Amino acid sequence: MRLTCEKQDLASGINLALRAISGRALLPILSGILFEAEEGLCLRATDLEMGLQVNVPAEVEVKGKVVLPGKIVGEMVRALPGGRVTIQMGPEDSQALLTCGDLSLKVNTYEADQFPPMGSNLEEAVSYNLAADFLPQIAKYVAVAAAREDVRGVFSGLLWEDPGDGRVTVVGSDTYRMAWMHSTLEREPGRAVRAVIPSRAVLDAARVEVEEGTAVRLSLTESHAAFAFSEVLIMCRLFGLGYPDYHAVIPVSFGTRITCSGHQLAEAVERAGLLAKEEESKVRANLVNLDITGHTIRVSSQASQLGTFSDTVPARIEGQPGVITFNARYLLEGLKAHEGGDIDIEVARSFEGVIIKSVERPDVCYLGVPVRLE
């Protein structure tokens, strides 16, 4: 194998591929990146749960493939001066040679034939054409509510629900809050889809740069999801269908409706949270109160050893007054997702939950669950 490419192109491709490599690789080869030289250079990486493929422009003199250790090669390529990088390896060699000007690096390799495949066949997949900004919207509005820890299992994924005609609902929840977004997407009519996509894969896909007006193709099989871009392919294994019925926790009866500036309320909650995190009592740590009355929302918090905080935000309030206590971080993340303009807050009659949504985006909702203190 012998190929030459621009250092910046190679570094960008390796950086993308490294997102699919786990820090706890089960096999040594899973810490590597497959370099395959054909018409150009194709990089592949996988941790058996997610795989990423990226095409890098390259001049290929001798075709071939090899697996190189991902982390060290990525660090070394980033540290190279600008210019062209040559990668070569003979059929009997156990090391690959990378050169850039007068600099050279020899690295041990893994057998390319032992590198595992990335995912499943997509012939039977249900496919959608997504606008360039669709995945970034999912990351901003919905993935914020998904669990971040792998131990939360299915809750570290996003539920993708489609009755079969492209009317899609995407849901994220860590059991303490929930967010969802409704969309109508282009697809061939057919079977209904209910899949749980790892939020890690969605967030990685959302970070891929897409030209305005270019569609992203999402394909869903019974076991895998694939995000296809012009030069990048991300595949991941779906979670099992253990996602609970999210409709059951959405309030249907509201006693209070509030309209206010999302930015002002988010700022007040953020300030209150600075003091709340200093509370020594684990039961009352990180809690902020919203006192809804008259024409204002009074945001307050306390730390028993430091003092108290209070701020008010003007609001239009309809319905019953009351005081609601929230985990500051959970409430703030929901508000910041919608803080571009005015927001509507609907409070359930029994104060067991509030739904936050932008006045301009009623198709996107965030459900916050108050903290009940005995």
C-alpha positions as CSV (number, residue, x, y, z in Angstrom):
1,M,0.0,0.0,0.0
2,R,1.2,3.5,-0.8
3,L,-0.8,6.7,-0.8
4,T,-0.3,10.5,-0.3
5,C,-2.7,13.0,1.0
6,E,-2.8,16.5,2.6
7,K,-2.0,16.5,6.3
8,Q,-5.1,18.6,7.2
9,D,-7.4,16.2,5.3
10,L,-5.9,13.2,7.0
11,A,-6.0,14.8,10.5
12,S,-9.7,15.7,10.1
13,G,-10.6,12.2,8.9
14,I,-8.7,10.5,11.8
15,N,-10.4,12.9,14.3
16,L,-13.8,11.8,13.0
17,A,-12.9,8.1,13.1
18,L,-11.6,8.3,16.7
19,R,-15.1,9.2,17.9
20,A,-16.0,5.5,17.3
21,I,-13.2,4.1,19.4
22,S,-13.9,3.3,23.0
23,G,-11.5,4.0,25.8
24,R,-12.3,0.5,27.0
25,A,-11.7,-1.5,23.9
26,L,-12.5,-5.2,24.3
27,L,-9.9,-6.3,21.8
28,P,-6.6,-4.6,20.9
29,I,-7.6,-4.2,17.2
30,L,-10.7,-2.2,18.3
31,S,-8.3,0.6,19.3
32,G,-7.2,0.8,15.7
33,I,-8.4,2.5,12.5
34,L,-8.7,0.6,9.3
35,F,-6.9,2.5,6.4
36,E,-8.2,1.2,3.1
37,A,-6.6,2.6,-0.1
38,E,-8.7,2.1,-3.2
39,E,-9.8,5.0,-5.4
40,G,-9.1,7.2,-2.4
41,L,-8.5,6.6,1.3
42,C,-11.3,5.2,3.4
43,L,-10.9,5.2,7.2
44,R,-13.1,2.9,9.4
45,A,-13.3,2.6,13.2
46,T,-15.7,0.7,15.4
47,D,-16.2,-0.4,19.0
48,L,-18.8,-3.0,18.0
49,E,-21.7,-0.8,19.1
50,M,-21.0,2.1,16.8
51,G,-18.9,2.4,13.6
52,L,-17.7,5.4,11.6
53,Q,-16.4,5.5,8.1
54,V,-14.9,8.7,6.5
55,N,-13.5,9.2,3.0
56,V,-10.3,11.2,2.7
57,P,-9.0,12.6,-0.6
58,A,-5.8,10.8,-1.5
59,E,-3.6,9.9,-4.4
60,V,-3.3,6.1,-4.3
61,E,-0.3,4.5,-6.0
62,V,-0.6,1.0,-4.5
63,K,-3.9,-0.3,-3.2
64,G,-4.1,-2.0,0.1
65,K,-5.4,-1.9,3.6
66,V,-4.0,-2.0,7.1
67,V,-5.1,-1.3,10.7
68,L,-3.0,1.4,12.5
69,P,-3.3,2.3,16.3
70,G,-5.8,5.1,16.3
71,K,-4.8,7.3,19.2
72,I,-1.0,7.6,18.6
73,V,-1.4,8.0,14.8
74,G,-4.0,10.7,15.4
75,E,-1.8,12.5,17.8
76,M,1.3,12.3,15.5
77,V,-0.6,13.4,12.4
78,R,-2.0,16.4,14.3
79,A,1.5,17.3,15.4
80,L,3.0,17.2,11.9
81,P,3.8,20.4,10.1
82,G,1.5,21.3,7.2
83,G,2.1,19.6,3.9
84,R,1.6,16.2,2.3
85,V,1.7,12.9,4.2
86,T,2.7,9.6,2.6
87,I,1.7,6.2,4.1
88,Q,3.3,3.1,2.8
89,M,3.7,-0.5,3.7
90,G,5.1,-3.6,1.8
91,P,3.2,-6.9,1.7
92,E,5.6,-8.5,4.1
93,D,6.1,-5.6,6.4
94,S,4.8,-5.6,10.0
95,Q,5.1,-1.8,10.3
96,A,3.6,1.1,8.3
97,L,5.8,4.1,7.4
98,L,4.3,7.6,7.6
99,T,6.4,10.4,6.2
100,C,6.0,14.2,6.0
101,G,8.9,16.1,4.6
102,D,12.0,15.0,6.6
103,L,9.8,13.5,9.4
104,S,9.0,9.8,9.5
105,L,7.1,7.5,11.8
106,K,7.0,3.7,11.9
107,V,4.1,2.1,13.7
108,N,3.1,-1.5,14.3
109,T,0.0,-2.7,12.6
110,Y,-2.9,-5.1,13.1
111,E,-4.1,-7.6,10.5
112,A,-6.7,-5.8,8.3
113,D,-8.6,-9.1,7.7
114,Q,-9.3,-9.3,11.5
115,F,-11.0,-6.0,11.6
116,P,-14.8,-6.5,12.4
117,P,-17.5,-5.2,10.0
118,M,-19.3,-2.0,11.0
119,G,-22.9,-3.0,10.9
120,S,-25.8,-4.7,9.1
121,N,-27.1,-4.8,5.5
122,L,-29.3,-1.8,4.8
123,E,-31.4,-3.3,2.0
124,E,-34.5,-3.8,4.2
125,A,-34.1,-0.4,6.0
126,V,-36.6,2.3,6.3
127,S,-34.9,5.5,5.1
128,Y,-35.5,9.2,5.7
129,N,-34.1,12.3,4.0
130,L,-33.2,14.8,6.8
131,A,-32.6,18.5,6.3
132,A,-29.1,19.7,7.2
133,D,-30.2,21.3,10.5
134,F,-32.4,18.4,11.6
135,L,-29.9,16.4,13.6
136,P,-28.4,19.6,15.3
137,Q,-32.0,20.4,16.4
138,I,-32.4,16.9,17.9
139,A,-29.1,17.4,19.7
140,K,-30.3,20.8,21.1
141,Y,-33.9,20.1,22.0
142,V,-34.2,16.3,22.7
143,A,-30.8,14.7,23.4
144,V,-30.3,17.2,26.3
145,A,-32.8,15.1,28.3
146,A,-31.3,11.7,27.6
147,A,-29.3,9.9,30.2
148,R,-25.5,10.4,29.9
149,E,-24.4,7.3,31.7
150,D,-24.1,3.9,29.9
151,V,-25.5,2.2,32.9
152,R,-28.9,3.8,32.3
153,G,-29.3,1.4,29.3
154,V,-32.2,2.3,27.1
155,F,-32.5,5.8,28.6
156,S,-29.1,6.8,27.1
157,G,-30.9,6.4,23.7
158,L,-33.5,8.4,21.8
159,L,-36.8,6.9,20.9
160,W,-37.7,7.3,17.2
161,E,-41.4,6.6,16.6
162,D,-43.1,6.7,13.3
163,P,-46.6,5.1,12.5
164,G,-45.5,4.5,8.9
165,D,-46.2,7.7,7.1
166,G,-43.2,9.9,8.2
167,R,-44.9,11.7,11.1
168,V,-42.0,11.2,13.4
169,T,-41.7,11.8,17.2
170,V,-38.2,11.7,18.8
171,V,-38.1,11.4,22.6
172,G,-35.3,11.6,25.1
173,S,-35.6,11.0,28.9
174,D,-33.4,10.1,31.8
175,T,-36.5,9.5,34.0
176,Y,-36.0,12.9,35.8
177,R,-37.1,15.0,32.8
178,M,-38.2,14.4,29.2
179,A,-38.0,16.1,25.8
180,W,-39.7,15.4,22.5
181,M,-40.0,16.8,19.0
182,H,-42.6,16.2,16.3
183,S,-41.6,16.3,12.6
184,T,-42.9,15.2,9.3
185,L,-40.1,13.6,7.2
186,E,-39.8,12.4,3.7
187,R,-39.9,8.6,3.4
188,E,-41.6,5.8,1.4
189,P,-44.9,4.8,3.1
190,G,-44.6,1.4,4.8
191,R,-44.0,-0.3,8.1
192,A,-44.2,1.5,11.3
193,V,-40.9,2.2,13.1
194,R,-40.1,2.2,16.8
195,A,-36.4,2.3,17.4
196,V,-34.1,3.4,20.2
197,I,-31.0,5.1,18.8
198,P,-28.0,5.6,21.1
199,S,-27.8,9.4,21.7
200,R,-24.0,9.2,21.4
201,A,-24.4,8.3,17.7
202,V,-27.0,11.0,17.2
203,L,-24.7,13.6,18.8
204,D,-21.7,12.5,16.7
205,A,-23.8,12.7,13.6
206,A,-25.1,16.2,14.5
207,R,-21.5,17.4,14.7
208,V,-20.7,16.4,11.1
209,E,-20.5,19.5,8.9
210,V,-23.3,19.5,6.2
211,E,-23.6,22.0,3.4
212,E,-26.9,24.0,3.5
213,G,-29.4,22.4,1.2
214,T,-27.8,19.0,1.4
215,A,-29.8,16.1,2.8
216,V,-28.6,13.5,5.3
217,R,-30.0,10.0,4.9
218,L,-31.0,8.1,8.0
219,S,-31.7,4.4,7.5
220,L,-33.2,2.2,10.2
221,T,-33.2,-1.6,10.2
222,E,-34.5,-3.9,12.9
223,S,-31.0,-3.8,14.6
224,H,-29.0,-0.8,13.3
225,A,-29.2,2.8,12.4
226,A,-27.0,4.5,9.7
227,F,-26.4,8.2,9.1
228,A,-25.1,8.7,5.6
229,F,-23.4,12.0,4.6
230,S,-21.5,12.8,1.4
231,E,-18.1,11.6,2.8
232,V,-19.1,10.1,6.2
233,L,-21.1,7.1,7.3
234,I,-22.0,6.5,11.0
235,M,-23.6,3.2,11.9
236,C,-24.8,2.1,15.4
237,R,-26.5,-0.9,17.0
238,L,-30.0,0.0,18.3
239,F,-31.1,-0.6,21.9
240,G,-33.7,-3.3,22.5
241,L,-37.3,-2.1,22.6
242,G,-37.6,-1.6,26.3
243,Y,-38.4,2.0,26.1
244,P,-41.5,2.7,28.3
245,D,-44.7,4.4,27.2
246,Y,-43.8,8.1,27.4
247,H,-47.3,9.3,26.8
248,A,-48.2,8.0,30.3
249,V,-46.1,10.7,32.1
250,I,-47.2,13.7,30.0
251,P,-49.7,15.9,31.9
252,V,-53.0,16.3,30.2
253,S,-54.7,18.9,32.5
254,F,-53.1,22.2,33.3
255,G,-54.0,24.7,36.0
256,T,-51.5,27.5,35.2
257,R,-50.1,28.9,32.0
258,I,-47.1,31.3,31.9
259,T,-45.5,33.3,29.1
260,C,-42.1,34.9,29.8
261,S,-38.7,35.6,28.3
262,G,-36.8,32.3,28.2
263,H,-33.5,34.1,28.4
264,Q,-34.4,36.1,31.5
265,L,-35.8,33.1,33.3
266,A,-32.7,31.0,32.4
267,E,-30.4,33.7,33.7
268,A,-32.3,33.9,37.0
269,V,-32.2,30.1,37.4
270,E,-28.5,30.0,36.6
271,R,-27.7,32.6,39.3
272,A,-29.9,30.8,41.8
273,G,-28.2,27.6,41.0
274,L,-24.8,29.0,41.8
275,L,-25.8,29.4,45.4
276,A,-28.0,26.2,45.5
277,K,-25.0,24.0,44.7
278,E,-23.3,25.1,47.9
279,E,-26.1,23.8,50.1
280,E,-24.6,21.2,52.4
281,S,-27.7,19.1,52.8
282,K,-27.8,16.4,50.1
283,V,-31.6,16.5,50.2
284,R,-31.8,20.2,49.5
285,A,-28.7,20.7,47.4
286,N,-29.0,22.2,43.9
287,L,-32.7,23.1,44.4
288,V,-34.3,26.3,43.2
289,N,-37.8,27.5,43.8
290,L,-40.2,29.2,41.4
291,D,-42.9,31.3,43.2
292,I,-45.6,31.9,40.5
293,T,-47.9,34.7,41.6
294,G,-49.3,38.0,40.2
295,H,-47.3,39.1,37.2
296,T,-43.9,37.7,38.1
297,I,-42.0,34.5,38.7
298,R,-39.8,34.8,41.8
299,V,-36.7,32.6,41.5
300,S,-35.0,31.8,44.8
301,S,-32.5,29.4,46.4
302,Q,-30.5,29.0,49.6
303,A,-27.4,27.6,51.1
304,S,-27.8,27.1,54.8
305,Q,-24.1,28.2,55.6
306,L,-24.0,31.1,53.1
307,G,-27.4,32.8,52.6
308,T,-30.3,33.2,50.2
309,F,-30.8,34.4,46.7
310,S,-34.0,35.9,45.1
311,D,-34.7,37.4,41.7
312,T,-37.9,38.2,39.8
313,V,-38.9,37.7,36.1
314,P,-41.9,39.5,34.6
315,A,-44.5,37.1,33.2
316,R,-48.0,36.8,31.9
317,I,-49.7,34.3,34.2
318,E,-53.1,32.6,33.9
319,G,-54.5,30.3,36.5
320,Q,-53.6,29.2,40.0
321,P,-50.5,30.5,41.8
322,G,-48.0,28.3,43.6
323,V,-44.4,27.4,44.4
324,I,-42.5,24.7,42.5
325,T,-39.1,23.3,43.4
326,F,-36.7,22.0,40.7
327,N,-33.3,20.6,40.4
328,A,-31.4,23.7,39.1
329,R,-29.5,21.9,36.4
330,Y,-32.4,20.0,34.9
331,L,-34.6,23.1,34.8
332,L,-31.8,25.2,33.4
333,E,-31.0,22.8,30.5
334,G,-34.6,22.8,29.5
335,L,-34.8,26.6,29.6
336,K,-31.5,27.1,27.7
337,A,-32.7,24.9,24.8
338,H,-35.6,27.3,24.3
339,E,-34.2,30.6,25.4
340,G,-34.0,32.4,22.1
341,G,-37.4,34.2,22.6
342,D,-40.5,34.0,24.7
343,I,-41.5,30.6,26.1
344,D,-44.7,29.1,27.3
345,I,-44.8,27.1,30.5
346,E,-47.8,24.9,31.3
347,V,-48.1,23.7,34.9
348,A,-50.1,20.6,35.6
349,R,-53.1,21.1,38.0
350,S,-51.5,19.0,40.7
351,F,-48.1,20.7,40.1
352,E,-46.5,17.3,39.3
353,G,-44.9,18.5,36.1
354,V,-44.4,21.5,33.8
355,I,-44.1,21.6,30.0
356,I,-41.7,24.2,28.6
357,K,-41.8,25.1,24.9
358,S,-40.9,28.0,22.7
359,V,-43.7,30.3,21.5
360,E,-42.2,29.9,18.0
361,R,-41.6,26.1,18.2
362,P,-44.7,24.4,19.8
363,D,-43.6,21.2,18.1
364,V,-40.7,20.9,20.6
365,C,-41.5,20.3,24.3
366,Y,-39.5,19.8,27.5
367,L,-41.1,18.2,30.6
368,G,-39.7,19.1,33.9
369,V,-40.6,17.1,37.0
370,P,-40.6,19.1,40.3
371,V,-38.8,17.9,43.4
372,R,-41.1,17.0,46.3
373,L,-39.8,17.7,49.7
374,E,-41.5,16.1,52.7
